[in-house]
Amino acid sequence: MTPAPPKLFDRQLHRRNRDRSAAGFDDYAFLKTRESSHLIERLEDVSRTFERALDLGAHDGSLTKLLAAHGQVTDVEAGDTSEAFVAKMEADGLAARVLNEEHPDLPHATYDLVTSVLSLHWVNDLPGTLIQIRNALKPDGLFLGCLFGAGTLAELRTCLIEAESELSGGVSPRISPLPGLQDMAGLMQRAGFALPVVDLETVTVRYGDPFRLLNDIKGMGEQAAFTPNERAPRKPLSRRLLARMAEIYAERFSDPDGRLRATFNIVWLSGWAPDASQPKPLRPGSAKHSLADAVRKAGGE
């Protein structure tokens, strides 16, 4: 029996963070807006239409609106763990409902397309969620999405660790551990997607000071939401710690003009629900021509 994955994230706390960010999200949605636009570009590389789509972890519905207005998609609905975001989408006339990405309870073989932009990195059981997405797709249905990956906010993580180690001799969890490219490639295969593709996009955002970065993280609803751990309790960020973190950030990660770099690594995922019509890889040993023969012919022998 496969053991249950550890509950690293407090999903209720994450939902509250999302609820609090909903009202002012427009002011902090630059990454959501950017990657939603990129998803549409990737969708346009697929030469087919999708009758029914689900946007999972939709935030304010910015991607949902793009999908609804796009000629490749006939009908789209949205789901988010935050009631405040769902209310905001409904006020904009979108078909939206509360859906917990960790246990979305999706109907079987219903959607031609499932999308998700910058939401799934908060799921404790990511393999389970990917399997549920694959099961919710009709045969030959497409999953297309992205999430924050390993190396995101590496500068901030480094500065917080150094500052806290220097001042208190230990560290508390501050920034979520995130999956790497190879991790996600393995999870897509494990979830049973056909023709999975995983790639990495790196976005660098520059700030005048790290406190503006912290404000953006909060405004996105992306602040820490770890499950409480009595053996390693999370200590609040003190003014002294923040001040030292800012000093280290300026020393280590500033450009010649004095502005500070913040890296966001975005892992893109795509995969299809299996269908008999899809191309199959050749069985080992089934090739009719050998590589050696091809090399000899190319050499003029």
N, C-alpha and C positions, 0 to 999 in steps of 0.2 A: 504494500500500500504506500503510495507516494505521500510523504509528509506534507502538511499544509505549509505554505510559504510564510515566513515571518511577517508579523504585522508591523512593518517599519513606520508606516504613516498612519496618523490619526485622521481617518476620513471625515469624522464630524468636525474636527478643527479645520481641516482643509475646506469643508463646505462653508463654515462660518467665515473663513478668510475670503472665499469667493463671494459670499453674500455681501460682505462689507465693501468689497471692491466694485460691485456692480454699478452703483450710482455714478461713480466718476470714472468708469473704465475707459470711456472714450479718450480721456487725456493720457492714457498709458497703454493704448492698444496698438502701438506701432509695430511690434513684432507679430502680433496676431493678424493685423492688416496685411503686413508684408507677406507672411507665409500663406495666408488665405489666397492672395493673388497668385503666388507661386503654385499653389495646388491647382488652381484653374488652368494655369499654363501647362502643367503636367497632364491634366485631364484632357486637354486639347491634343496631346500626342497620341491619345487613344481614339482610333477611328470607329467609334460606335456611340450609340445613345443609351441612356439609362432611364427606364420608366419610373422607378421608385428609389429614392435615396434617403439615407439617414446621416445627419451631421451629429456625431457623438462628441460630447464635451464642447458644446457650441459657444460657450461664453455669451456674448451679446448678440450672436447670430450674424456676424459680419460675413462669415463664409456661407452660411445658409442663404443669405440674400443674393450672394454672387451665384450660387448654384441655381437658385430659383429663377434668376434672370438669364441663365445660360441655356443655349439651345440644345445642349446635349442631355439635359436633365428635364424630365417632364414634371415630376412631383417630388418635393423634398420636405422632410420633417426634421426637427431639431430636438436634442436632448441635452440637459446639463444637470449636474448634481446640485446646483444652486437654485433655490426657489426664486431668489431675487433676479437672477439672470433670466430664468424662464418667464417671469412676469414682465421683464423688459422686452423680451422677444414677442410675447403675446401682444403687448401694447403696440408693437411695430407691425402687427398683423401676420406674424409667422405662426406656423403650426409647431408648437413646442410643448414639451412635457418634461417633468423631472425624471432623470435617468442617472442612476449611480453607475459610473463607468466600471466600477469594480464588479458589480453584479447587475448588469443592465437588463437581464430577463427579456431578451429580444425574441420575437417570434421566429420560428425556424423557416429557413429558405424563403425569405420575404422580400429582401432588398436586392436591387441590381447594383447598388453602389453604397458603400459606407465610407464616410470620411471622418477624420479627426485631426484637428490642428492644435498642438501645444497643450495637451490635456492628459494624455495617457501616462506621463512620467510620474503621476501621483497615485498610480494603481499599485497596491501591494502584490496582487496576483496577476501580473502582466501576462504570463502564459495563458491563464484561464480566461482573461478578457479577450485575448486574440482568438482563442478557440471559439468563444461565444460570438465574436464578430464573424468568423468564418462560417459558423453554423447558421447565422442569420442571413447570409448571402444566398441568393439563388445559384444554382450551378452556373459557372462562368461569370459570376458576379465579382466586382472589383472592390478591394479595400485599398484606400489611398490616404495616407496621413503622415504626421510628423510629431516628434516630441523632443524635448531637450535631452541631450546626451552627455556622456562623460566629457569632462573638460569645460563644461559651461561654468562660467563665473570662477574660473581657476584662479584668477588674480585676487578676487575678494576672498576666496577660501584660504589661499596662501597667507594673505595679510592678517586675517582673523586668527589663524592658527599660530602664526608667529607672535602676534600681539598678546594673545591669551597665554601662550606658553611662557613668554617673557614676564608677564605680570603676575600670573598665578601658579605657574608650574604645571599646568594641565590644560586640557581643551574640552569643550562641550560641543556636541553636534550642532552645527549652524546652517550648513547647506546640504541639501539632499544628495545622497549618492545616486548617480544616474547611469543608465546602461550604455555600454560602448557599441560601436558599429558591429563588431563580431558577435556580441551578445544578442543584438536584435536580429541579425541574420539567422542565428541558431534558433531563436524563439519563433521567427516566422516559419521556418521549416518544421519546428516541433508542433506548431499550431495547425499544420496540415495545408498551408497555402500552396497552390501551384504557381510555378514561375515567379518566386519571390525575388524582389529587388530591394536592396538597402543601400543608401548612399548618404554622404555627410555634407552638410553645408555649414560653413563657419561665418558668423556675423559678428563684426566688431563694432561696438557702440562706444563713443567717446564722451566723457563727462568732465565738467569743471572740477568736481569733487566727488568723493565716494558716497557722500550723504544723499546726493541726487540719485545715484544708483539705487541705494537702499529704499528711497522713496518710490522709485519706479517699480521695484520688486513688490513692494507693498501694494501699490496701485494696480498691479497686474493680478493680485491675489496669489502671488507666488512665494510669500514668506513661509518660513519653516513651519511644518505641521507634523512633527515627530510624535510617535506613540510615547507616552510617559514611561520612563525607565528609572525605577527606584535605585538601581545600582549605579547609574550614571545620569543623575538629574541634570536637566538643562538649566544653566544659570542665565539670568537676564544680562543683556549687554549693558555694561556700565559706561558712563561718560568717559572715564579714563581709558577703558578698553577701546572705545570707538575713536577717541582722539589718537591713540597710539596706532590703531589700524590705519587711520587716514595718513599718518606720517609715513608708515611703511609703504602704503600704496603709492604715495607721491614719489618716494625714493626708488621704488622698484618698477613701476608700471606707467610712468609718464612719458609722453612724446616730447619732442623738442619744444613744442609750443606750450607745454605745461599741462595739457589735457590728459586725462587718464583713460586707459583702455579697459573695456569689459568685453569678454568673449562669450558668445552664445553658440554652442555647437548644436546643430539641429539635425537629427537623424530622420531621414525620409524613408518611408516604408510603402511598398506596394506588393500586392499579391492577389491571386484569383482563387475563388472557390473552385475546387476540382470539377472538371467536366470532360466527358469522353471526346469532345471536339477539339480539345487543346493538344498542341504538339507534344509528343513524348520523346524523351532522350533515347538514343539507340542503346540496345543492350550491348554490354561489353563483348567484343569479339564478333559483332554482327556486320562490321564494315566490310565492303566488297573490294576495297583497294587499300593497300598498305602504305604507310608513310614512307617506308624505304623505297617503294616503287616510284612514288611521287618525287622524292629527292633525286633519284637516279635520272628520271626524265628531265627534271629541271636542269641537271648538270650536263645533259646532252649525251648521256651514255646509251 
